[in-house]
Amino acid sequence: MSRIGVFICQCGTNIADTVDTEKVAEEMKKIPGVVHTQDYKFMCSSPGQKMLKEAVKKHRLDGMIVSACSPHMHEKTFRRACESAGINPYMCEIANIREQCSWVHHDKTKETGTVKSLDLTRMTIERLKKNQPLKPNKIPVNKRALIIGGGIAGIQAALDIADGGREVLLVEKTPSIGGNMAKLSETFPTMDCSQCILTPKMVEAELHENITLMTYSEVEKIEGFIGNFRVTIRKKARYVNEELCTGCGDCWDKCPFKQDSEFEHGLKKRKVIYTPFPQSVPNIPVIDAPNCAMLQKGKCGVCAKVCGPKAVDFEQKDIVVEEKVGAIVVATGYDLMPNEHFGEYGYGRIKDVINGLQFERLASSSGPTGGKILRPSDGKEPQSIVFIQCAGSRDEKKGVSYCSKICCMYTAKHTMLYRHKVHDGQSYVFYMDIRSGGKRYEEFVRGAIEKDGAMYLRGRVSRVYEKDGKVIVQGADTLSDSQVEIEADMVVLATALVSRPGADTLAQKLGIGYDKHKFYNEYHPKLKPVETVTAGIFLAGTCLGPMDVPESVAQGSAAASKVLVLTSSDEMIKDPTTAIVNDFTCNACWDCVVACPYSAIEKTDIKDREGNVIRRLAHVNDGVCTGCGTCVAACRSKAIDLKGYTDEQVYAAINAF
């Protein structure tokens, strides 16, 4: 490279107050290979860009240095200007003399900032001389998307992507989509019937021409990279032919065997052949194989005998399919902290101590009691209920340091539902503090107290026990500095929201990060809240952490927008700053494979004409590599370089200093 242009930006007074930009420009003229230098007030402005382009043509420049702000700010701006002027964009380098010089030396003399700017610019010039023209990588993009999880976040993401004209594969591990929202009676703060607003979306997802539902299925393996994922899915045997089944219900009506219903959280029995709830989508039953007498002992088969379309198939096996997709949205939802964690509140010993989702099912018109609030122990209507908040949340002893975020709100909702159904009943709420940070949320809580008569007691519960058919709750009211004892008919625990079982295993399959609570990590909590460190994989809903329905829906749409952007073109342009392996010096130690945080390095076999493996090498997948440089540092044989940041370039800059 023999004709380099150097442009020094004053950045108004940001740089000019601490750096003599004119002197820097004059000094750079003395360096061999530099044919033009210039300083200007705002190099990133339209006149500044025009000046750059004119200088390229006038002085026949083949390389450019811009001493200005951080490359994160305007590197793309200046490289686009170079490209439009006919220079390879990767022959343009930025010397950061604002954040790394002017801003950190503003309290020193102007000479200090000028000297450092001279050094930084000179080092960048020598580095540029070792640059090689690079071309962006073009990666073909498969325009199908995979959604893992069929709760409200997954459904919203699927509908938005499908409405954008893309094919969607929606995978749900249970027999029906709907998730935890399908279990709710009403939703805060509007008190809409949950299933009234959710069921239309579930049906729309089932009927949408661009959406393929795969319920009762699980993702087993994920390979590939952004735009080109290969996903292995196990479609578990329902023992019911989905093509023949009409959902008439004759099979489960006649089934003689029952088990506890997972959907009703043990408050009701279900048949061994069942759909989780009446509005299930798809409305196709599944046989609970471990508890089916026909499958386990070869006896019964009543469901098959009464099935008119002959859809029951006891010979059905699991099916493993491989699908190709370009993007993945993870929306696997949450669980409640297991009941056995709350022995101090009588859970497991006292039948009338239940959790929040069990209360939701009691309040639901489609629930086990038809919407009546009845005690599980004897079926009587409770005249008083104690709600205990923060059961497990913000409790290091139970391993949960975080706030579950929605408990204050759904407990207020529960007091309202109770009062609307048991008009002379009294509810008590033990709380640590009330967190109602949402639109109309504070007014909602005030309504529970002022309109529906909920009595809020600030303090912790110390003991819960049974006495004479009552549940005795002892605790403290710290606002009145007194001890409280309440004879209640029922106790409802606002138990902590926790990640799904197996969330860590799925994260490892996906190659994404998760925290100590096994909630998934976003790329950046503020700027990239639905993206992950693995390009092409996005997050939505409570797999990230506790959140309410509106936030889950918003995240589902946000993830969908990212997928639509990714799949908007047939090819994706990717930065060529990726690692490259020298085949002659690689000794196949695989340290790079272990070190790579993105699984971008693959083991490759070199074969002879007869197909025999004669050598093994590391190979970088440019579609996955982010150019972080970890493999370069890990390679003992120095067989890996980073395009645009080669050893030769780095040493040239160091020697210049």
DORO-698372 format. One record per residue (C-alpha): residue number from 1; y, x, z. Coordinates in steps of 0.05 Angstrom, whole numbers, plus 5000, padded with zeros to 4 digits. Last residue first. Example, Ala and Ser with C-alpha at 12.3 -4.5 7.8 and 13.67 -1.06 7.14 Angstrom:
2
SITE   i   py   px   pz
SITE   2 4979 5273 5143
SITE   1 4910 5246 5156
***
This chain:
657
SITE   i   py   px   pz
SITE 657 5058 5101 5379
SITE 656 5038 5111 5307
SITE 655 4970 5137 5329
SITE 654 4958 5072 5367
SITE 653 4976 5029 5306
SITE 652 4931 5070 5260
SITE 651 4875 5067 5312
SITE 650 4877 4990 5312
SITE 649 4877 4986 5237
SITE 648 4818 5034 5229
SITE 647 4780 4999 5284
SITE 646 4786 4934 5244
SITE 645 4830 4876 5265
SITE 644 4841 4838 5200
SITE 643 4767 4827 5192
SITE 642 4733 4841 5258
SITE 641 4683 4898 5257
SITE 640 4611 4902 5278
SITE 639 4564 4962 5273
SITE 638 4594 4999 5331
SITE 637 4524 5020 5353
SITE 636 4534 4992 5423
SITE 635 4559 4924 5398
SITE 634 4588 4885 5458
SITE 633 4662 4899 5443
SITE 632 4655 4877 5370
SITE 631 4613 4817 5392
SITE 630 4670 4792 5436
SITE 629 4720 4796 5379
SITE 628 4746 4725 5385
SITE 627 4745 4715 5309
SITE 626 4725 4641 5313
SITE 625 4657 4649 5281
SITE 624 4622 4583 5265
SITE 623 4633 4576 5190
SITE 622 4633 4651 5181
SITE 621 4561 4655 5204
SITE 620 4554 4728 5225
SITE 619 4488 4763 5209
SITE 618 4449 4809 5255
SITE 617 4394 4849 5221
SITE 616 4319 4854 5220
SITE 615 4281 4901 5173
SITE 614 4219 4905 5130
SITE 613 4194 4833 5138
SITE 612 4139 4823 5086
SITE 611 4153 4772 5031
SITE 610 4117 4811 4976
SITE 609 4183 4830 4944
SITE 608 4208 4860 5009
SITE 607 4239 4820 5065
SITE 606 4303 4828 5106
SITE 605 4299 4781 5166
SITE 604 4364 4753 5196
SITE 603 4380 4740 5269
SITE 602 4441 4696 5273
SITE 601 4510 4707 5302
SITE 600 4558 4648 5310
SITE 599 4528 4622 5376
SITE 598 4599 4606 5399
SITE 597 4602 4648 5462
SITE 596 4575 4710 5426
SITE 595 4549 4759 5479
SITE 594 4474 4746 5472
SITE 593 4475 4749 5396
SITE 592 4519 4811 5399
SITE 591 4470 4847 5445
SITE 590 4417 4831 5393
SITE 589 4389 4903 5391
SITE 588 4380 4896 5315
SITE 587 4399 4968 5299
SITE 586 4460 4952 5256
SITE 585 4486 5016 5224
SITE 584 4469 5005 5151
SITE 583 4480 4929 5151
SITE 582 4551 4935 5176
SITE 581 4564 4867 5209
SITE 580 4627 4826 5197
SITE 579 4667 4787 5248
SITE 578 4717 4733 5227
SITE 577 4790 4731 5209
SITE 576 4778 4692 5145
SITE 575 4814 4630 5172
SITE 574 4777 4567 5149
SITE 573 4793 4520 5092
SITE 572 4747 4459 5096
SITE 571 4716 4431 5034
SITE 570 4704 4360 5009
SITE 569 4768 4337 5043
SITE 568 4785 4283 5095
SITE 567 4723 4299 5136
SITE 566 4759 4342 5188
SITE 565 4819 4295 5192
SITE 564 4773 4235 5200
SITE 563 4735 4270 5255
SITE 562 4799 4286 5292
SITE 561 4822 4214 5286
SITE 560 4755 4190 5314
SITE 559 4763 4235 5375
SITE 558 4831 4204 5388
SITE 557 4803 4133 5378
SITE 556 4748 4145 5429
SITE 555 4799 4178 5475
SITE 554 4843 4116 5473
SITE 553 4783 4072 5487
SITE 552 4763 4115 5547
SITE 551 4835 4114 5573
SITE 550 4838 4038 5568
SITE 549 4769 4031 5602
SITE 548 4784 4075 5663
SITE 547 4771 4149 5673
SITE 546 4725 4194 5713
SITE 545 4708 4261 5679
SITE 544 4697 4289 5609
SITE 543 4632 4249 5598
SITE 542 4677 4192 5620
SITE 541 4706 4178 5552
SITE 540 4709 4218 5488
SITE 539 4691 4289 5468
SITE 538 4691 4326 5401
SITE 537 4645 4374 5365
SITE 536 4668 4402 5298
SITE 535 4688 4470 5325
SITE 534 4650 4491 5388
SITE 533 4703 4507 5440
SITE 532 4712 4432 5449
SITE 531 4763 4381 5425
SITE 530 4783 4316 5459
SITE 529 4841 4341 5502
SITE 528 4867 4394 5454
SITE 527 4939 4406 5475
SITE 526 4937 4384 5548
SITE 525 4867 4397 5576
SITE 524 4852 4452 5526
SITE 523 4784 4460 5492
SITE 522 4755 4403 5533
SITE 521 4702 4417 5585
SITE 520 4644 4370 5596
SITE 519 4628 4340 5664
SITE 518 4570 4377 5697
SITE 517 4601 4377 5767
SITE 516 4607 4452 5764
SITE 515 4644 4447 5698
SITE 514 4617 4441 5627
SITE 513 4623 4482 5564
SITE 512 4598 4466 5494
SITE 511 4540 4496 5454
SITE 510 4512 4428 5434
SITE 509 4442 4441 5460
SITE 508 4471 4473 5523
SITE 507 4516 4413 5533
SITE 506 4455 4367 5526
SITE 505 4419 4404 5581
SITE 504 4481 4402 5626
SITE 503 4488 4327 5618
SITE 502 4414 4318 5636
SITE 501 4429 4265 5688
SITE 500 4497 4234 5671
SITE 499 4559 4259 5705
SITE 498 4583 4229 5771
SITE 497 4627 4171 5791
SITE 496 4633 4167 5866
SITE 495 4613 4104 5904
SITE 494 4661 4048 5922
SITE 493 4613 4021 5974
SITE 492 4608 3946 5986
SITE 491 4589 3919 6055
SITE 490 4563 3848 6068
SITE 489 4564 3796 6123
SITE 488 4615 3834 6164
SITE 487 4627 3840 6239
SITE 486 4686 3888 6241
SITE 485 4701 3942 6293
SITE 484 4767 3978 6290
SITE 483 4794 4036 6331
SITE 482 4869 4042 6336
SITE 481 4927 4087 6315
SITE 480 4962 4029 6280
SITE 479 4969 4068 6214
SITE 478 4906 4108 6229
SITE 477 4861 4047 6228
SITE 476 4794 4076 6249
SITE 475 4723 4056 6237
SITE 474 4663 4015 6260
SITE 473 4628 3969 6212
SITE 472 4575 3921 6240
SITE 471 4532 3887 6188
SITE 470 4512 3820 6215
SITE 469 4444 3787 6224
SITE 468 4443 3797 6299
SITE 467 4463 3871 6294
SITE 466 4459 3917 6235
SITE 465 4492 3986 6231
SITE 464 4551 4022 6198
SITE 463 4587 4080 6233
SITE 462 4648 4124 6226
SITE 461 4687 4089 6172
SITE 460 4750 4126 6151
SITE 459 4822 4104 6157
SITE 458 4877 4063 6127
SITE 457 4858 3991 6136
SITE 456 4874 3943 6078
SITE 455 4866 3869 6092
SITE 454 4856 3831 6027
SITE 453 4895 3766 6028
SITE 452 4891 3744 5956
SITE 451 4965 3740 5941
SITE 450 4996 3796 5983
SITE 449 4939 3846 5987
SITE 448 4904 3836 5920
SITE 447 4972 3826 5887
SITE 446 4998 3892 5914
SITE 445 4938 3926 5881
SITE 444 4955 3894 5814
SITE 443 5028 3911 5821
SITE 442 5009 3984 5830
SITE 441 4965 3981 5768
SITE 440 5015 3949 5721
SITE 439 5013 4012 5676
SITE 438 4972 4065 5712
SITE 437 4973 4108 5773
SITE 436 4942 4065 5827
SITE 435 4917 4116 5877
SITE 434 4913 4085 5946
SITE 433 4901 4130 6006
SITE 432 4842 4143 6052
SITE 431 4816 4071 6047
SITE 430 4778 4020 6088
SITE 429 4785 3952 6053
SITE 428 4773 3886 6089
SITE 427 4757 3820 6054
SITE 426 4761 3751 6085
SITE 425 4726 3689 6057
SITE 424 4757 3619 6056
SITE 423 4761 3615 5980
SITE 422 4694 3647 5966
SITE 421 4696 3652 5889
SITE 420 4769 3670 5878
SITE 419 4771 3709 5943
SITE 418 4711 3752 5921
SITE 417 4739 3765 5852
SITE 416 4805 3786 5882
SITE 415 4773 3833 5933
SITE 414 4731 3862 5877
SITE 413 4793 3875 5834
SITE 412 4825 3914 5891
SITE 411 4760 3954 5895
SITE 410 4762 3964 5820
SITE 409 4831 3995 5824
SITE 408 4821 4041 5883
SITE 407 4754 4063 5854
SITE 406 4781 4082 5784
SITE 405 4801 4155 5796
SITE 404 4735 4184 5821
SITE 403 4776 4235 5859
SITE 402 4747 4305 5856
SITE 401 4712 4350 5907
SITE 400 4643 4321 5899
SITE 399 4587 4363 5929
SITE 398 4568 4313 5982
SITE 397 4596 4357 6038
SITE 396 4657 4370 5993
SITE 395 4677 4297 5997
SITE 394 4734 4276 5952
SITE 393 4689 4221 5925
SITE 392 4624 4206 5961
SITE 391 4644 4137 5986
SITE 390 4718 4142 5971
SITE 389 4730 4069 5987
SITE 388 4692 4025 6036
SITE 387 4697 3950 6021
SITE 386 4680 3905 6080
SITE 385 4661 3833 6064
SITE 384 4669 3770 6105
SITE 383 4644 3698 6096
SITE 382 4584 3721 6056
SITE 381 4548 3666 6017
SITE 380 4474 3665 6035
SITE 379 4419 3692 5990
SITE 378 4380 3721 6048
SITE 377 4382 3797 6042
SITE 376 4419 3805 5976
SITE 375 4479 3767 6003
SITE 374 4509 3719 5953
SITE 373 4573 3721 5911
SITE 372 4560 3669 5858
SITE 371 4567 3690 5785
SITE 370 4501 3664 5760
SITE 369 4464 3697 5818
SITE 368 4427 3751 5777
SITE 367 4486 3764 5731
SITE 366 4509 3727 5669
SITE 365 4568 3695 5706
SITE 364 4585 3764 5734
SITE 363 4606 3769 5807
SITE 362 4537 3790 5831
SITE 361 4532 3840 5774
SITE 360 4599 3870 5792
SITE 359 4577 3875 5865
SITE 358 4517 3916 5842
SITE 357 4565 3960 5802
SITE 356 4607 3973 5864
SITE 355 4550 3993 5910
SITE 354 4510 3952 5961
SITE 353 4501 3947 6036
SITE 352 4470 3879 6049
SITE 351 4399 3906 6046
SITE 350 4410 3953 6106
SITE 349 4362 4011 6108
SITE 348 4371 4041 6038
SITE 347 4446 4047 6046
SITE 346 4463 4044 6120
SITE 345 4532 4075 6113
SITE 344 4509 4142 6141
SITE 343 4450 4140 6093
SITE 342 4497 4145 6035
SITE 341 4469 4200 5990
SITE 340 4405 4160 5978
SITE 339 4444 4112 5933
SITE 338 4452 4162 5876
SITE 337 4525 4177 5856
SITE 336 4543 4128 5801
SITE 335 4530 4147 5729
SITE 334 4577 4167 5673
SITE 333 4590 4164 5598
SITE 332 4553 4199 5541
SITE 331 4611 4199 5491
SITE 330 4599 4262 5450
SITE 329 4629 4259 5381
SITE 328 4596 4302 5327
SITE 327 4623 4323 5260
SITE 326 4595 4341 5191
SITE 325 4528 4307 5195
SITE 324 4457 4320 5170
SITE 323 4400 4280 5201
SITE 322 4331 4301 5222
SITE 321 4282 4248 5245
SITE 320 4228 4247 5299
SITE 319 4191 4181 5306
SITE 318 4156 4160 5371
SITE 317 4093 4121 5360
SITE 316 4076 4047 5347
SITE 315 4003 4028 5360
SITE 314 4021 3971 5408
SITE 313 4059 3935 5353
SITE 312 4095 3871 5371
SITE 311 4130 3843 5309
SITE 310 4077 3792 5290
SITE 309 4132 3746 5262
SITE 308 4107 3690 5309
SITE 307 4100 3732 5372
SITE 306 4058 3691 5421
SITE 305 3995 3735 5415
SITE 304 4033 3801 5414
SITE 303 4069 3783 5479
SITE 302 4004 3762 5512
SITE 301 3973 3830 5500
SITE 300 3938 3829 5568
SITE 299 3888 3886 5580
SITE 298 3882 3954 5546
SITE 297 3894 3990 5612
SITE 296 3959 4028 5603
SITE 295 3986 4000 5538
SITE 294 3962 3930 5551
SITE 293 3981 3929 5625
SITE 292 4052 3952 5609
SITE 291 4085 3988 5667
SITE 290 4089 4059 5638
SITE 289 4105 4029 5569
SITE 288 4165 3986 5586
SITE 287 4163 3948 5520
SITE 286 4228 3941 5482
SITE 285 4263 3878 5459
SITE 284 4307 3870 5398
SITE 283 4376 3838 5405
SITE 282 4410 3900 5377
SITE 281 4457 3895 5411
SITE 280 4443 3862 5478
SITE 279 4482 3798 5494
SITE 278 4427 3770 5540
SITE 277 4418 3834 5580
SITE 276 4371 3894 5580
SITE 275 4323 3865 5528
SITE 274 4253 3858 5554
SITE 273 4178 3870 5550
SITE 272 4158 3887 5621
SITE 271 4198 3827 5645
SITE 270 4260 3835 5687
SITE 269 4269 3829 5762
SITE 268 4336 3820 5796
SITE 267 4382 3857 5844
SITE 266 4352 3925 5826
SITE 265 4413 3952 5791
SITE 264 4420 3891 5746
SITE 263 4416 3934 5684
SITE 262 4359 3974 5713
SITE 261 4320 3910 5724
SITE 260 4263 3917 5775
SITE 259 4196 3903 5743
SITE 258 4158 3841 5722
SITE 257 4091 3822 5691
SITE 256 4068 3755 5662
SITE 255 4102 3762 5593
SITE 254 4110 3691 5565
SITE 253 4186 3688 5564
SITE 252 4190 3761 5544
SITE 251 4151 3749 5480
SITE 250 4182 3682 5462
SITE 249 4252 3713 5463
SITE 248 4272 3694 5391
SITE 247 4299 3765 5376
SITE 246 4279 3759 5303
SITE 245 4233 3820 5303
SITE 244 4204 3840 5235
SITE 243 4247 3899 5215
SITE 242 4253 3923 5287
SITE 241 4178 3928 5296
SITE 240 4165 3925 5371
SITE 239 4127 3978 5409
SITE 238 4196 4005 5425
SITE 237 4172 4076 5407
SITE 236 4226 4128 5419
SITE 235 4270 4151 5361
SITE 234 4274 4226 5373
SITE 233 4334 4256 5338
SITE 232 4340 4326 5307
SITE 231 4411 4341 5285
SITE 230 4431 4389 5229
SITE 229 4505 4403 5230
SITE 228 4545 4424 5169
SITE 227 4619 4408 5174
SITE 226 4626 4452 5235
SITE 225 4563 4491 5248
SITE 224 4488 4488 5243
SITE 223 4435 4467 5293
SITE 222 4428 4411 5343
SITE 221 4362 4392 5377
SITE 220 4332 4334 5416
SITE 219 4383 4279 5410
SITE 218 4356 4215 5441
SITE 217 4337 4146 5416
SITE 216 4329 4077 5447
SITE 215 4384 4055 5401
SITE 214 4396 4085 5332
SITE 213 4452 4043 5301
SITE 212 4475 4059 5230
SITE 211 4549 4047 5218
SITE 210 4583 4045 5150
SITE 209 4564 3973 5133
SITE 208 4590 3948 5200
SITE 207 4543 3894 5227
SITE 206 4519 3930 5290
SITE 205 4587 3960 5305
SITE 204 4620 3892 5296
SITE 203 4569 3861 5344
SITE 202 4585 3913 5397
SITE 201 4660 3904 5386
SITE 200 4653 3828 5393
SITE 199 4612 3839 5457
SITE 198 4664 3882 5492
SITE 197 4723 3834 5499
SITE 196 4683 3774 5524
SITE 195 4633 3821 5558
SITE 194 4687 3847 5604
SITE 193 4720 3780 5620
SITE 192 4793 3798 5622
SITE 191 4823 3808 5691
SITE 190 4887 3838 5661
SITE 189 4891 3898 5709
SITE 188 4832 3908 5714
SITE 187 4768 3886 5680
SITE 186 4722 3827 5694
SITE 185 4647 3821 5707
SITE 184 4626 3892 5691
SITE 183 4555 3909 5668
SITE 182 4573 3914 5594
SITE 181 4625 3967 5612
SITE 180 4569 4012 5637
SITE 179 4543 4024 5567
SITE 178 4549 3973 5512
SITE 177 4495 3995 5463
SITE 176 4424 3969 5475
SITE 175 4354 3997 5484
SITE 174 4379 4058 5523
SITE 173 4387 4128 5492
SITE 172 4444 4110 5445
SITE 171 4455 4144 5378
SITE 170 4510 4119 5331
SITE 169 4504 4149 5261
SITE 168 4570 4139 5224
SITE 167 4586 4140 5150
SITE 166 4659 4150 5134
SITE 165 4708 4101 5103
SITE 164 4763 4104 5155
SITE 163 4737 4038 5183
SITE 162 4673 4075 5199
SITE 161 4711 4129 5237
SITE 160 4750 4077 5276
SITE 159 4688 4035 5291
SITE 158 4646 4095 5313
SITE 157 4701 4122 5359
SITE 156 4710 4053 5391
SITE 155 4634 4045 5401
SITE 154 4628 4115 5431
SITE 153 4685 4102 5480
SITE 152 4659 4032 5498
SITE 151 4588 4058 5512
SITE 150 4540 4076 5456
SITE 149 4530 4150 5469
SITE 148 4523 4208 5420
SITE 147 4565 4192 5358
SITE 146 4545 4229 5295
SITE 145 4592 4233 5235
SITE 144 4579 4235 5160
SITE 143 4627 4269 5112
SITE 142 4587 4333 5103
SITE 141 4639 4387 5094
SITE 140 4632 4447 5047
SITE 139 4662 4511 5077
SITE 138 4716 4551 5041
SITE 137 4732 4617 5075
SITE 136 4804 4641 5068
SITE 135 4812 4703 5025
SITE 134 4831 4771 5054
SITE 133 4872 4827 5025
SITE 132 4857 4891 5064
SITE 131 4902 4919 5117
SITE 130 4905 4994 5131
SITE 129 4979 5001 5113
SITE 128 4993 4940 5156
SITE 127 4972 4978 5219
SITE 126 5022 5032 5203
SITE 125 5077 4980 5196
SITE 124 5055 4945 5260
SITE 123 5061 5009 5300
SITE 122 5131 5021 5272
SITE 121 5152 4951 5291
SITE 120 5126 4956 5362
SITE 119 5157 5025 5373
SITE 118 5225 5006 5345
SITE 117 5225 4942 5386
SITE 116 5210 4984 5449
SITE 115 5270 5029 5434
SITE 114 5315 4970 5421
SITE 113 5296 4933 5484
SITE 112 5310 4994 5528
SITE 111 5376 5009 5491
SITE 110 5401 4939 5504
SITE 109 5402 4956 5578
SITE 108 5354 4919 5624
SITE 107 5355 4848 5653
SITE 106 5332 4817 5587
SITE 105 5272 4864 5584
SITE 104 5215 4813 5587
SITE 103 5247 4764 5539
SITE 102 5269 4817 5489
SITE 101 5203 4855 5486
SITE 100 5135 4821 5487
SITE  99 5161 4749 5481
SITE  98 5215 4768 5429
SITE  97 5195 4832 5394
SITE  96 5127 4807 5370
SITE  95 5112 4847 5307
SITE  94 5084 4798 5257
SITE  93 5040 4819 5198
SITE  92 5039 4798 5124
SITE  91 4985 4827 5079
SITE  90 4941 4770 5102
SITE  89 4983 4721 5061
SITE  88 4965 4757 4996
SITE  87 5032 4767 4962
SITE  86 5056 4723 4904
SITE  85 5121 4695 4931
SITE  84 5088 4629 4951
SITE  83 5036 4670 4989
SITE  82 5088 4710 5026
SITE  81 5126 4647 5047
SITE  80 5060 4616 5071
SITE  79 5047 4679 5112
SITE  78 5116 4673 5143
SITE  77 5105 4602 5167
SITE  76 5033 4614 5188
SITE  75 5056 4671 5233
SITE  74 5111 4627 5261
SITE  73 5097 4608 5334
SITE  72 5028 4636 5350
SITE  71 5050 4702 5317
SITE  70 5100 4708 5375
SITE  69 5173 4717 5358
SITE  68 5207 4764 5308
SITE  67 5193 4830 5274
SITE  66 5169 4807 5205
SITE  65 5129 4860 5168
SITE  64 5112 4851 5094
SITE  63 5065 4880 5042
SITE  62 5062 4885 4966
SITE  61 5137 4885 4954
SITE  60 5165 4886 4883
SITE  59 5236 4900 4909
SITE  58 5270 4841 4875
SITE  57 5210 4795 4875
SITE  56 5190 4805 4948
SITE  55 5264 4806 4969
SITE  54 5275 4738 4937
SITE  53 5216 4708 4976
SITE  52 5240 4736 5042
SITE  51 5312 4712 5031
SITE  50 5287 4642 5015
SITE  49 5249 4641 5080
SITE  48 5311 4662 5118
SITE  47 5353 4609 5083
SITE  46 5301 4556 5103
SITE  45 5299 4581 5175
SITE  44 5243 4625 5203
SITE  43 5284 4689 5193
SITE  42 5340 4662 5237
SITE  41 5398 4710 5248
SITE  40 5380 4762 5197
SITE  39 5359 4836 5195
SITE  38 5338 4872 5131
SITE  37 5292 4928 5109
SITE  36 5267 4949 5039
SITE  35 5225 5004 5010
SITE  34 5180 5021 5070
SITE  33 5122 5064 5045
SITE  32 5142 5126 5085
SITE  31 5182 5107 5147
SITE  30 5257 5124 5144
SITE  29 5277 5053 5125
SITE  28 5249 5030 5193
SITE  27 5307 5064 5229
SITE  26 5359 5021 5192
SITE  25 5324 4955 5208
SITE  24 5316 4974 5282
SITE  23 5390 4993 5284
SITE  22 5411 4926 5256
SITE  21 5366 4890 5306
SITE  20 5400 4922 5366
SITE  19 5355 4887 5417
SITE  18 5372 4852 5482
SITE  17 5424 4801 5462
SITE  16 5398 4801 5390
SITE  15 5328 4776 5410
SITE  14 5342 4707 5440
SITE  13 5415 4710 5414
SITE  12 5401 4672 5350
SITE  11 5329 4693 5336
SITE  10 5356 4761 5313
SITE   9 5298 4769 5264
SITE   8 5281 4837 5234
SITE   7 5251 4838 5165
SITE   6 5210 4898 5140
SITE   5 5188 4902 5067
SITE   4 5130 4947 5047
SITE   3 5120 4979 4978
SITE   2 5065 5032 4978
SITE   1 5000 5000 5000
***
